[in-house]
Amino acid sequence: MGTPSVFQMVFGHPQLVSEYTRIVHNQDRSLGIFLKNPPLKEHSVLEKLGVRRETLQSLIVSFRISEVGSGRILIPIMQTRIFSDEDSDDKGRGRISLPPTFHSPASVMIAMWDDKNKKAMIPGDRIRQPALLSVGNYRVDVLLIPDGKPRKEYMHFIVGNTADELMWVLPNQSKGHKEGSQRVYPEPSA
């Protein structure tokens, strides 16, 4: 067995990419994060040198939600379930591995519209029941831990009076939200 090349050691490590997405399926609306570990581009110099993207061996995702403006924490830090292509029972896992692929093989659900209560529902975890969020502007702080190396991200979202008013917005646009100022991330293709 040979020693990995310097190129493999420097350029072949996993690369976690997160995509904040608004999911629309029939009448359902939800906010999620798609996660992937893209392979190196085909026909690149690195590929010709034999470099391959390595599998991300361990991924854990946690988040908390606070009000924009007051900063009051409404949903304390919670480890979320990660849903993946390898999840045959569709229950999600607390930790997954992520092989290199161009599509998004894993996702995390942040909020979904609860039509009965006319509010956004935040999925529960092992110790907490699902929670409801009323109309307002919110910030989600996401802690991604790929292979033991923590990475923090955040995004803002708004909850309105209808399912169509549950959406991601750019952090600097969530205060004083005006029509047309939202940025809805690409929806997944079926």
N, C-alpha and C positions, 0 to 999 in steps of 0.2 A: 504494500500500500504506500503510495507516494505522499510526499508532503504537499499540502495545498500551496498554490502559488501566492505570491504577494498580492497579485491582482484579485484573486479570490478572497483573500482575507480582508482586503480593503473595500472592494466594491460588491462582494457577494452577500453581505449581511442583510438580514430582513429589513424591509422598509414598510412600516405601517402607514397606510393612507386612510384618512377618515373623510366621509362625505355626509354632510348634514342634509337630510332629505325629507321632504313632505310626501307622504304616501297617500295616494287617493285610490281607493278600490270600491267601486259602486258608491254607496252612501257613506262608507267609512273614511275617516280622516285620521292620520296619525303623524307624529314626528319621530324620526328615527335617525340612526347613524349607521351607514354602511361602512364596513371595514374590509380592507384588502391588503395584500402583500404582492404588489405587481412584479412580474418577472422583468428581467432586463429586456430592452427593446430588441426585437428580432433584427438580425443582420448588423448589430452594433459591433464596434471594435472589441468591446469586452466579451461579447458572445463568441466572437471568432477566436479569442484567446482562451476559451473554455470556461469563462466565469459564468456561474449560475446563481440565481437568487436562492438563498437558503430559506428553509421553512422557519417561520416564527414559532418557536417551541411552546411558548406560554403567553397567553393574553388574558388579562383581567381588566374589567371596566367598572368604575364606580362613578356616581354623580351625586350632586346635590342641587337643589333649586332654591333660589332666593328671589325676592321682589326687586325689580329695578326701581331705583329711587331710594327706598328705605334701607335696602340691603338685608332686610329681615329674612332669615333662613326659614323656609316653609317645609322643605323636605331635606332632613339632615342627610349626610353622606350615606349612601347605600350601594352595595355591590349589586350590579344588575345582571340579569340573565343574558347570555350571548347566544343568539340563534345562528346555527351554521348549516351548511349543506350536509354535514356529517351527522346532524341531529335527527335521527330517525323517528324519535317520539315527539318531536316538535315542542319540547318542554324547555329548551335552552339549557345552557351549562354556565357554571360560575367561572370556568377557565377553559380555554380552547387553544388549539394550535392552528396556525394559518399558513397553509402552503402557498407558494407563489402561483398566482393566477390573475388574469386580466379582469375577470368579473368580480363582483363583491360577494364572496362566499359566506360572510358573516354580517350580522346586524344586531343592533341594540335598539330597543323601543324606549323612548323617553316619555312621550305622552300620546294618548289617543282620545278621541272625542267620545264622550258618554252621552248618547242622544237622550236617554231617559232623564238624566239630571241636568242636561244642557250645560255641562262643564267638561273641562279636560281631566282625564283620569291618568294618574301616574301609577304604573304597575307596582305592586308590592314586592317585597323580598322575603327572605326566610323568616324574618321576625316582624315585619310590618304588613298591614293590610294595604290595598290600593288606596290612594288619596285623591281627592278632587281639588282642582284649582278653578276659581271663579274668573270672571272677566278681569284681565290685567296684563301687565308687562312683566316678564320673568327672565331670569338669567339661569342657565344651567352651566355649572362648572363640572367638567368631565375630567376624570383622572384615568388615563390609559396606562397600563403597565405591561408593555411588551418586553418579554424576556427579563423581567426584573428592573427595567429602567423606566421610572415614572415620567410621564409627559402630561402636562396640563393643557386643556383647551377650554374655551367657553364660547357660548353662543346665546343670543337672546331669542325669545319667542313670545308671541302674543296669543292670548285666549280671548276670543270674542263671544258674541251671543249665539253663533251658529258654527257648525262643523267647518264651513268654508273659511271661518275667521281664526282657525287654529293654524298658525304658520310661523316659520323661522323668519327672523328679521336680522339685519346687520346690527351689531352691538351699538353703533352710534346712531341708529335710526329708531330704536325702540322707545325712546322718550319722545313724546309729542308725535306719535306715529300719524302720518298722513297717508291718504289713499295714494297708491302708486309708489310709495317709498319702500315697500317690502321687497325682499329678494327671496323668492321661492326657489329652492334648489331643485335640480332636475328630478323628475319622478322616475322611478324604475320602469324599465320596459317589461311588458308581460312576457 
